[in-house]
Amino acid sequence: MPTPLDNVMKSKNAVLAFSGLVTAAVAWSFWGGDIFPTDADPKGNPETWTREELRRWLAAVTQSPSWRIRYEGATLREGQGKHEIMTMIYEKRSLCVEEPRFIILRLARALDRPLFPWKKLIIGFSVAQYCFEEFLSLRQYQVLKNTKPPKVLEQEVSKEVYDKSQEYGRTKAKFGFVKGLWGQIQNVAFIHYDVLPKLWSWTGDLLLRFAPARFTGEISHSIVFVLSFILIQQALSLPASIYHTFVLEERFGFNKQTPKLFITDMIKSNLLAFVFAPPILAGFLAIVKKTGNQFVTYLWMFTAAIQMFMITVYPIVILPLFNKLSPLEEGKLKTETEALAKKLKFPLHELFVIDGSKRSAHSNAYFFGLPWKKHIVIYDTLIEKSKEEEVVAVLAHELGHWSLGHTTRLFGISQLHVFYIFTLFSVFVNNQSLYSDFGFVKEHPIIIGFILFSDALAPMDTIIKLLMNIMSRRFEFQADEFARNLGYKAELASSLIKLQVQNLSTMDADWMYASYHFSHPILSERLKALEWTASEKVSDEKTDASGVEKASGREL
């Protein structure tokens, strides 16, 4: 009998098939094929052609059977104007795959209609998404009221720990309800009260008053606007962040941050934003402005280069600003890890321990670096709370992602996603009705167009998020199986259970909530996949005053 997840997988395959066809058609529009049958014909955007170029093109394609274009009563009359010819091109012609650029042009024209209710539509998308996510949260909240753990965990987890885990989950869910409502109120208010055009106008006035004339153009204006927007958003989210860190996490013994460290981290994050955002944003806007209709390809290449740069620079330059990396000391853990890397032909260069305990009791382990020179980072909390064999099992799981090509595939998928986003953005970037409905009648800033486009894309992002979670969970099962085949079945299962207990993580979940929110399978699913047989309750010597283990949990 098919499970709900099986049905989701079937839906996923259908959506992926449809997305594949769309992506193929769109990609062709930028990678191959001119839209003219001969080199003598004009090239580029038909909106910019002269009347004679349009007439010549129309006459040529009607006589070119290889283009398979069918006209129904399309005739050229003496004195026929450019608008009439454009209408004939767009409305009387059946599009075929050899001319996919027209798909984008027709879509752009169809969506750019006077008085189109963009503001109401985007608010509707936002409210619908919020209601859907709250519906899922309510389903999950009912699961968090359960008094018995999943059957596979009955002999592994004590009732006291399970009750504490459920309480922690309910507390986070209540906080999530309030935070989600506050965020939704902000979003609707920003749109309804035209905050974006007002902020754009205010930042423009600042530049005119205080900046040299050469820094008052659209790019400089956009940079100041974005940085101001970041500060406003941070100020609005600060109360929730403080409550989560110093009240909610503190209550369950997870917070390790001091107010001084919290403020220092916030200042450092803002400084990094002020350093990296301007050049990246300037490059983004310059490419769109200077490359015209071809900006999708160039912008995609620029984004890929930035991603590669950040992957390389982050662990070396940015991470040390927040954490200290120390070489792993000589001993059994280092010896076994190096042996595992050698066995898998993993290009290990160095092993580091990171002081994650100064902020949180949560832990992690990951690797980074170039394909031929990689580094492994282990949280000190993971080493402190786990046996050496269990840490090696965790690393076997992580290296399984590398060996199975998961990281490479996810990077490739992310590039396709970026290309798809920029392609759709090309449909909206010159949409006058979109700008006008949001208060930008005289000016059409590119960055504003991208922000509004992102809001309009929200429903599709929801589908993509679901599909990515399904793929991620599949990869996690495969990495678990990889570690199991290396002989770490017992150690990995023990580590998963112990970290789940220490972290008070959700031990059961509503299937709809998990499909949408969880990038990792829940513990009971992973233990079943490992064919783990319950033996004895997992315990940890180090507990807090209430008798519940401190968290060192991680998402493996």
Phi and psi in degrees as a GROMACS rama.xvg file:
@    title "Ramachandran Plot"
@    xaxis  label "Phi"
@    yaxis  label "Psi"
@TYPE xy
-67.4069  140.689  PRO-2
-88.2804  166.263  THR-3
-56.1923  -35.4857  PRO-4
-66.3409  -34.241  LEU-5
-60.9037  -41.25  ASP-6
-64.0938  -39.2672  ASN-7
-61.7877  -41.4752  VAL-8
-62.8516  -39.8076  MET-9
-63.145  -43.2827  LYS-10
-61.8166  -40.0121  SER-11
-59.4006  -44.6774  LYS-12
-63.5715  -38.8956  ASN-13
-65.3984  -45.007  ALA-14
-64.1268  -41.522  VAL-15
-62.6956  -39.7504  LEU-16
-63.285  -45.4246  ALA-17
-63.1933  -45.153  PHE-18
-62.1008  -36.3706  SER-19
-62.6503  -41.6775  GLY-20
-64.3946  -43.9557  LEU-21
-63.3343  -45.4668  VAL-22
-61.4069  -41.1126  THR-23
-62.8168  -43.4486  ALA-24
-65.1439  -43.6134  ALA-25
-65.9982  -44.061  VAL-26
-59.6851  -39.002  ALA-27
-61.69  -31.9915  TRP-28
-65.0063  -21.0792  SER-29
-110.335  -18.5632  PHE-30
-106.645  -14.5559  TRP-31
-160.882  152.521  GLY-32
81.4313  115.485  GLY-33
-76.8264  163.167  ASP-34
-95.4203  12.1453  ILE-35
-119.26  146.43  PHE-36
-76.3025  -18.4373  PRO-37
-134.47  155.456  THR-38
-68.9362  -17.7478  ASP-39
-75.1797  -16.8138  ALA-40
-80.9666  155.91  ASP-41
-65.2547  155.008  PRO-42
-122.867  160.137  LYS-43
113.035  -156.359  GLY-44
-79.2628  122.281  ASN-45
-60.6723  -21.601  PRO-46
-62.7554  -23.8786  GLU-47
-97.9477  -3.4937  THR-48
-73.965  154.847  TRP-49
-78.5106  168.939  THR-50
-60.2017  -42.6311  ARG-51
-66.5365  -37.0551  GLU-52
-64.2846  -40.299  GLU-53
-64.8119  -44.4166  LEU-54
-63.2833  -41.7563  ARG-55
-65.2228  -41.005  ARG-56
-64.6706  -45.2438  TRP-57
-62.1315  -41.021  LEU-58
-66.3491  -37.2208  ALA-59
-69.4353  -44.9577  ALA-60
-72.9135  -26.7974  VAL-61
-67.693  -18.8111  THR-62
-104.671  11.7238  GLN-63
-115.308  93.0933  SER-64
-64.566  -23.6342  PRO-65
-65.4636  -19.9231  SER-66
-89.2434  -8.22863  TRP-67
49.9587  47.609  ARG-68
-104.836  126.47  ILE-69
-106.922  126.535  ARG-70
-109.305  138.246  TYR-71
-109.433  96.8391  GLU-72
70.6535  24.0082  GLY-73
-81.8404  116.036  ALA-74
-130.173  151.11  THR-75
-98.2291  122.539  LEU-76
-110.321  152.045  ARG-77
-64.6715  132.126  GLU-78
83.862  5.33576  GLY-79
-64.2051  129.323  GLN-80
-81.6738  167.976  GLY-81
-62.4623  -41.2569  LYS-82
-60.911  -41.2348  HIS-83
-64.74  -40.4795  GLU-84
-66.3222  -41.7693  ILE-85
-62.0742  -40.1763  MET-86
-61.9296  -40.4  THR-87
-63.0518  -42.0503  MET-88
-63.8038  -44.5137  ILE-89
-81.0252  -33.5729  TYR-90
-106.74  -27.7098  GLU-91
-98.3974  -4.48264  LYS-92
-104.388  137.648  ARG-93
-86.8146  119.764  SER-94
-70.2637  145.568  LEU-95
-128.672  168.568  CYS-96
-67.1818  -19.3521  VAL-97
-69.8647  -13.7692  GLU-98
-126.602  56.7237  GLU-99
-69.1355  -17.4893  PRO-100
-60.1595  -31.7867  ARG-101
-69.0952  -24.5468  PHE-102
-61.1453  -46.6848  ILE-103
-64.0704  -43.1759  ILE-104
-64.5074  -43.7988  LEU-105
-65.405  -40.3503  ARG-106
-63.4839  -42.1698  LEU-107
-62.0851  -43.067  ALA-108
-66.556  -39.2347  ARG-109
-64.8333  -33.9272  ALA-110
-87.123  -13.4441  LEU-111
-101.233  80.3771  ASP-112
-120.215  138.208  ARG-113
-57.4133  140.793  PRO-114
65.1358  15.296  LEU-115
-64.2081  130.178  PHE-116
-79.1575  64.9754  PRO-117
-61.8016  -41.8787  TRP-118
-62.4225  -46.3448  LYS-119
-64.2961  -38.2728  LYS-120
-64.5405  -45.5503  LEU-121
-69.9935  -38.1372  ILE-122
-62.0936  -40.6462  ILE-123
-61.7118  -43.3826  GLY-124
-58.4572  -45.4585  PHE-125
-63.466  -45.937  SER-126
-66.5387  -40.657  VAL-127
-63.089  -42.9757  ALA-128
-64.8251  -41.3395  GLN-129
-61.5382  -46.5548  TYR-130
-62.7722  -39.9808  CYS-131
-62.485  -45.6285  PHE-132
-67.8722  -35.4588  GLU-133
-69.7269  -34.9199  GLU-134
-59.8502  -44.2404  PHE-135
-63.7803  -39.9995  LEU-136
-64.541  -37.2739  SER-137
-65.8413  -38.3247  LEU-138
-62.0692  -43.9389  ARG-139
-66.8868  -34.5887  GLN-140
-62.4441  -35.0218  TYR-141
-65.162  -37.1291  GLN-142
-65.7078  -35.2314  VAL-143
-71.0253  -5.6588  LEU-144
-90.877  -6.54949  LYS-145
-59.8023  147.283  ASN-146
-106.715  -6.94049  THR-147
-122.863  138.329  LYS-148
-72.4184  165.622  PRO-149
-54.6989  150.412  PRO-150
-55.0523  -38.432  LYS-151
-66.8258  -17.3479  VAL-152
-106.521  1.18049  LEU-153
-58.7188  -37.5909  GLU-154
-92.9304  -1.25567  GLN-155
-103.601  -27.9088  GLU-156
-122.173  131.024  VAL-157
-73.1366  158.078  SER-158
-63.137  -36.0979  LYS-159
-62.0842  -45.7637  GLU-160
-67.0956  -41.3742  VAL-161
-63.3816  -43.8158  TYR-162
-61.4023  -41.1345  ASP-163
-65.9476  -38.1668  LYS-164
-63.9972  -42.9697  SER-165
-64.5698  -39.5538  GLN-166
-63.7693  -42.216  GLU-167
-62.1032  -41.9656  TYR-168
-63.9907  -42.4408  GLY-169
-65.9052  -38.8311  ARG-170
-63.3382  -43.9248  THR-171
-65.8861  -36.2625  LYS-172
-64.9775  -43.342  ALA-173
-61.8524  -42.6353  LYS-174
-62.1934  -39.7631  PHE-175
-63.9027  -36.9199  GLY-176
-60.3866  -48.1377  PHE-177
-66.4842  -45.624  VAL-178
-62.973  -41.3518  LYS-179
-64.2231  -40.9522  GLY-180
-64.43  -43.4944  LEU-181
-62.1661  -42.338  TRP-182
-64.707  -38.6089  GLY-183
-68.1509  -39.759  GLN-184
-60.8191  -43.8372  ILE-185
-59.0903  -47.1603  GLN-186
-61.9638  -47.6677  ASN-187
-65.4121  -40.2278  VAL-188
-64.4973  -40.9342  ALA-189
-59.1749  -40.6412  PHE-190
-76.105  -47.4354  ILE-191
-64.4494  -40.0533  HIS-192
-96.3461  16.1632  TYR-193
52.5198  49.8926  ASP-194
-66.0694  -38.8078  VAL-195
-60.7756  -51.9392  LEU-196
-64.287  -32.9103  PRO-197
-68.3959  -41.6138  LYS-198
-67.7424  -37.7046  LEU-199
-62.6887  -43.7539  TRP-200
-65.2097  -41.5924  SER-201
-65.346  -44.89  TRP-202
-67.2375  -32.1102  THR-203
-65.3668  -40.5666  GLY-204
-63.3545  -38.3151  ASP-205
-60.1018  -44.3625  LEU-206
-64.7554  -41.8355  LEU-207
-63.3745  -33.595  LEU-208
-82.327  -37.9935  ARG-209
-116.652  -15.337  PHE-210
-104.057  151.239  ALA-211
-60.2715  157.207  PRO-212
-58.2131  -34.1346  ALA-213
-70.0018  -12.7349  ARG-214
-106.434  25.7892  PHE-215
-110.971  11.2325  THR-216
-76.6692  -178.435  GLY-217
-63.2624  -38.8917  GLU-218
-66.3435  -48.6092  ILE-219
-61.7417  -42.4071  SER-220
-60.5871  -43.1099  HIS-221
-64.3912  -38.8977  SER-222
-63.3694  -46.9134  ILE-223
-63.5201  -39.9138  VAL-224
-61.0686  -48.5059  PHE-225
-64.2801  -44.2008  VAL-226
-63.7959  -38.8161  LEU-227
-65.2738  -40.5156  SER-228
-63.4937  -40.2092  PHE-229
-61.2809  -44.4874  ILE-230
-65.0401  -39.199  LEU-231
-65.0787  -45.6493  ILE-232
-62.4956  -39.8893  GLN-233
-65.8025  -40.2159  GLN-234
-63.0861  -39.262  ALA-235
-70.3758  -30.5636  LEU-236
-92.4639  -7.59575  SER-237
-61.1652  -44.9557  LEU-238
-57.3957  -42.9353  PRO-239
-65.3584  -38.381  ALA-240
-65.4142  -41.7202  SER-241
-64.5344  -44.6949  ILE-242
-62.3714  -44.9171  TYR-243
-61.5038  -42.1364  HIS-244
-76.5673  -49.7188  THR-245
-98.5456  -5.80455  PHE-246
-117.302  -62.6015  VAL-247
-65.4709  -56.0683  LEU-248
-66.341  -34.3867  GLU-249
-64.5998  -38.9552  GLU-250
-60.0859  -35.422  ARG-251
-100.631  11.2098  PHE-252
79.1887  19.9033  GLY-253
-96.6724  -27.7179  PHE-254
-74.4892  132.42  ASN-255
-120.38  -1.60414  LYS-256
-79.297  143.887  GLN-257
-96.1267  158.72  THR-258
-55.4711  -37.0772  PRO-259
-62.6212  -44.9559  LYS-260
-66.5037  -37.8719  LEU-261
-60.2247  -47.1728  PHE-262
-67.3736  -41.3077  ILE-263
-61.1623  -44.3684  THR-264
-61.0545  -40.6804  ASP-265
-64.9807  -41.4052  MET-266
-64.8535  -44.8501  ILE-267
-61.4064  -41.5844  LYS-268
-62.2867  -42.4192  SER-269
-65.8727  -40.1407  ASN-270
-62.4722  -41.4932  LEU-271
-63.0925  -40.0622  LEU-272
-62.1531  -40.8378  ALA-273
-71.307  -22.7975  PHE-274
-84.5083  -46.3937  VAL-275
-89.0374  -33.3363  PHE-276
-62.9716  -46.7846  ALA-277
-56.9253  -51.6728  PRO-278
-65.6871  -37.1259  PRO-279
-66.1883  -44.8846  ILE-280
-66.4343  -39.1097  LEU-281
-62.1655  -42.419  ALA-282
-63.4579  -43.0538  GLY-283
-57.3945  -50.804  PHE-284
-70.0346  -38.7254  LEU-285
-63.1525  -39.5754  ALA-286
-63.9235  -45.6281  ILE-287
-63.3111  -40.1494  VAL-288
-72.0719  -35.0396  LYS-289
-97.2382  -18.9212  LYS-290
-103.222  -1.02732  THR-291
59.4727  -132.723  GLY-292
-68.9275  -12.924  ASN-293
-94.2909  11.9001  GLN-294
-65.3679  -24.5319  PHE-295
-58.2684  -50.8484  VAL-296
-63.5548  -46.8153  THR-297
-66.6817  -38.4384  TYR-298
-68.0705  -37.6089  LEU-299
-63.465  -43.8553  TRP-300
-63.6733  -40.3382  MET-301
-62.8125  -44.5523  PHE-302
-64.5324  -41.5789  THR-303
-61.5822  -40.426  ALA-304
-64.9539  -40.8541  ALA-305
-63.4099  -42.0061  ILE-306
-61.4078  -45.6096  GLN-307
-63.0064  -39.9483  MET-308
-62.7728  -45.2915  PHE-309
-68.6908  -36.8885  MET-310
-59.7136  -37.5262  ILE-311
-79.0872  -41.7404  THR-312
-81.697  -34.9385  VAL-313
-52.9372  -52.8536  TYR-314
-67.7159  -23.7379  PRO-315
-90.8801  -40.0164  ILE-316
-106.195  -46.7844  VAL-317
-83.4638  -48.3536  ILE-318
-55.3032  -43.2999  LEU-319
-62.6472  -16.8624  PRO-320
-70.1688  -22.084  LEU-321
-113.826  -28.6759  PHE-322
-137.676  160.267  ASN-323
-103.312  128.221  LYS-324
-103.094  124.894  LEU-325
-122.999  143.434  SER-326
-60.7656  139.728  PRO-327
-65.9003  132.151  LEU-328
-67.3318  155.191  GLU-329
-62.4593  143.173  GLU-330
158.876  -170.917  GLY-331
-61.9854  -42.4263  LYS-332
-61.8667  -45.4739  LEU-333
-65.7094  -41.8757  LYS-334
-62.4263  -46.6043  THR-335
-69.3534  -34.9665  GLU-336
-67.0534  -43.5078  THR-337
-63.982  -37.3461  GLU-338
-65.7081  -40.285  ALA-339
-63.7189  -45.0045  LEU-340
-61.5998  -41.0761  ALA-341
-65.1747  -40.3796  LYS-342
-62.5441  -37.89  LYS-343
-89.7299  -1.6653  LEU-344
60.5316  35.7151  LYS-345
-80.3518  126.46  PHE-346
-74.6286  64.5653  PRO-347
-72.4876  127.83  LEU-348
-103.682  -42.5939  HIS-349
-157.247  151.346  GLU-350
-107.573  130.435  LEU-351
-121.793  153.835  PHE-352
-115.467  131.186  VAL-353
-108.834  141.258  ILE-354
-84.6016  61.4054  ASP-355
-65.6437  -19.3874  GLY-356
-68.0663  -14.7201  SER-357
-76.3813  -12.3499  LYS-358
-115.214  -38.7898  ARG-359
-151.396  158.693  SER-360
-85.996  -3.5845  ALA-361
-72.0724  155.336  HIS-362
-135.441  173.37  SER-363
-163.659  172.114  ASN-364
-155.663  135.377  ALA-365
-157.004  172.232  TYR-366
-128.804  157.255  PHE-367
-150.137  170.416  PHE-368
124.887  -179.925  GLY-369
-75.0664  161.615  LEU-370
-55.8897  -30.1095  PRO-371
-101.724  1.02841  TRP-372
-153.02  98.4281  LYS-373
-118.182  156.475  LYS-374
-125.445  144.374  HIS-375
-108.15  134.338  ILE-376
-119.328  128.697  VAL-377
-120.38  131.403  ILE-378
-70.2755  141.562  TYR-379
-62.9452  -29.7995  ASP-380
-67.7228  -33.0489  THR-381
-67.0496  -41.7072  LEU-382
-67.268  -39.0827  ILE-383
-66.7903  -38.1038  GLU-384
-98.2145  -3.64373  LYS-385
-126.677  155.095  SER-386
-72.8461  158.92  LYS-387
-59.701  -39.7433  GLU-388
-64.1289  -34.9515  GLU-389
-70.5226  -37.7499  GLU-390
-63.5144  -42.0303  VAL-391
-63.3827  -37.3482  VAL-392
-63.8643  -39.7865  ALA-393
-61.249  -44.0787  VAL-394
-66.9737  -33.8306  LEU-395
-61.9285  -39.3491  ALA-396
-62.6766  -47.5705  HIS-397
-63.8183  -43.6448  GLU-398
-69.1103  -21.5919  LEU-399
-62.3078  -38.4286  GLY-400
-59.4078  -41.082  HIS-401
-68.6427  -47.5841  TRP-402
-64.1754  -34.5251  SER-403
-86.2336  0.215827  LEU-404
77.468  18.2162  GLY-405
-65.1551  -43.5304  HIS-406
-63.5865  -40.0154  THR-407
-66.413  -42.8289  THR-408
-65.99  -41.6389  ARG-409
-64.6776  -37.182  LEU-410
-65.1046  -42.0942  PHE-411
-63.0973  -41.6053  GLY-412
-64.2611  -39.7816  ILE-413
-62.5675  -34.9112  SER-414
-67.7232  -40.4047  GLN-415
-62.8615  -38.9629  LEU-416
-63.769  -43.352  HIS-417
-62.7028  -43.8142  VAL-418
-61.7072  -41.8113  PHE-419
-62.9183  -41.4417  TYR-420
-64.0585  -46.6946  ILE-421
-67.0395  -33.0585  PHE-422
-64.5072  -45.3909  THR-423
-66.6918  -33.9  LEU-424
-61.3299  -33.7323  PHE-425
-62.9451  -22.0483  SER-426
-74.9429  -32.2032  VAL-427
-99.4835  -17.3666  PHE-428
-60.5925  -30.3507  VAL-429
-111.981  22.6979  ASN-430
-78.6623  99.8289  ASN-431
-65.5024  -35.6813  GLN-432
-66.0781  -33.86  SER-433
-65.8742  -48.4477  LEU-434
-61.7012  -45.6898  TYR-435
-62.737  -41.2831  SER-436
-66.3145  -21.3778  ASP-437
-102.225  15.6966  PHE-438
92.3534  5.57452  GLY-439
-104.095  80.0917  PHE-440
-84.9234  -45.6276  VAL-441
-89.9261  -34.0492  LYS-442
-110.018  144.484  GLU-443
-128.421  70.2273  HIS-444
-63.3265  137.675  PRO-445
-61.3902  -42.4603  ILE-446
-65.4228  -34.7636  ILE-447
-66.2284  -42.1406  ILE-448
-59.2775  -39.2282  GLY-449
-69.0723  -38.3531  PHE-450
-64.5315  -46.6167  ILE-451
-66.208  -39.2311  LEU-452
-60.7162  -40.7134  PHE-453
-61.4072  -39.0133  SER-454
-65.7442  -40.4696  ASP-455
-68.1392  -25.2419  ALA-456
-83.8156  -5.01768  LEU-457
-51.5309  -44.923  ALA-458
-60.5098  -40.671  PRO-459
-68.0048  -35.2024  MET-460
-61.9793  -33.8626  ASP-461
-62.328  -42.7441  THR-462
-65.9724  -43.5476  ILE-463
-63.9252  -39.2217  ILE-464
-59.9684  -42.9347  LYS-465
-61.4741  -46.0463  LEU-466
-65.2543  -39.808  LEU-467
-66.4259  -37.7042  MET-468
-64.0722  -41.034  ASN-469
-61.1942  -44.6532  ILE-470
-65.2555  -42.6302  MET-471
-61.8984  -42.5472  SER-472
-64.2243  -37.2357  ARG-473
-62.5981  -43.0237  ARG-474
-62.5996  -36.8411  PHE-475
-64.8513  -42.2224  GLU-476
-60.6993  -41.4037  PHE-477
-66.0106  -39.5357  GLN-478
-67.5778  -37.316  ALA-479
-61.4228  -44.5907  ASP-480
-63.6561  -36.2839  GLU-481
-62.0116  -47.2683  PHE-482
-64.1338  -37.3355  ALA-483
-62.5731  -43.2575  ARG-484
-66.875  -20.7803  ASN-485
-82.8731  -3.29076  LEU-486
97.5397  16.9013  GLY-487
-108.874  26.7169  TYR-488
-57.3995  -54.7961  LYS-489
-64.6648  -43.1576  ALA-490
-66.7768  -39.6526  GLU-491
-67.8941  -44.6281  LEU-492
-61.025  -44.3159  ALA-493
-61.4051  -42.1142  SER-494
-65.6517  -42.8032  SER-495
-59.8866  -45.5055  LEU-496
-66.3055  -47.4671  ILE-497
-60.9951  -44.8746  LYS-498
-68.2241  -33.6084  LEU-499
-64.4629  -43.2835  GLN-500
-65.4762  -47.0004  VAL-501
-64.6311  -31.8865  GLN-502
-90.3501  -6.00054  ASN-503
52.5295  35.8591  LEU-504
-72.0209  161.607  SER-505
-61.3367  124.027  THR-506
-98.2551  -9.81442  MET-507
-148.53  156.479  ASP-508
-153.228  148.761  ALA-509
-66.4615  137.722  ASP-510
-64.297  -35.736  TRP-511
-69.9299  -42.5305  MET-512
-62.4937  -45.0469  TYR-513
-64.608  -40.0312  ALA-514
-62.1978  -35.5608  SER-515
-86.1569  -38.202  TYR-516
-103.019  -28.8752  HIS-517
-95.0418  125.331  PHE-518
-88.9396  -8.54018  SER-519
-123.684  145.94  HIS-520
-63.9985  153.463  PRO-521
-73.2121  162.986  ILE-522
-57.1695  -44.5651  LEU-523
-60.9838  -36.9716  SER-524
-66.517  -39.5802  GLU-525
-70.7514  -38.1333  ARG-526
-67.219  -38.5006  LEU-527
-63.6524  -41.8939  LYS-528
-64.6245  -33.2282  ALA-529
-79.3659  -6.04285  LEU-530
56.4974  45.4235  GLU-531
-77.7539  133.145  TRP-532
-104.608  124.782  THR-533
-62.5145  138.526  ALA-534
-125.74  -57.2378  SER-535
-151.531  160.675  GLU-536
-67.1237  135.877  LYS-537
-80.9157  132.38  VAL-538
-131.742  164.723  SER-539
-139.818  136.6  ASP-540
-68.4802  -29.0829  GLU-541
-93.669  112.766  LYS-542
-129.185  165.96  THR-543
-91.0337  -172.206  ASP-544
-63.3401  -27.1631  ALA-545
-86.4325  -2.09112  SER-546
88.3258  6.44377  GLY-547
-102.617  135.944  VAL-548
-60.2908  141.816  GLU-549
-68.1853  154.058  LYS-550
-82.562  132.061  ALA-551
-133.568  24.3454  SER-552
-68.1432  155.85  GLY-553
-144.654  162.886  ARG-554
-92.3002  104.353  GLU-555
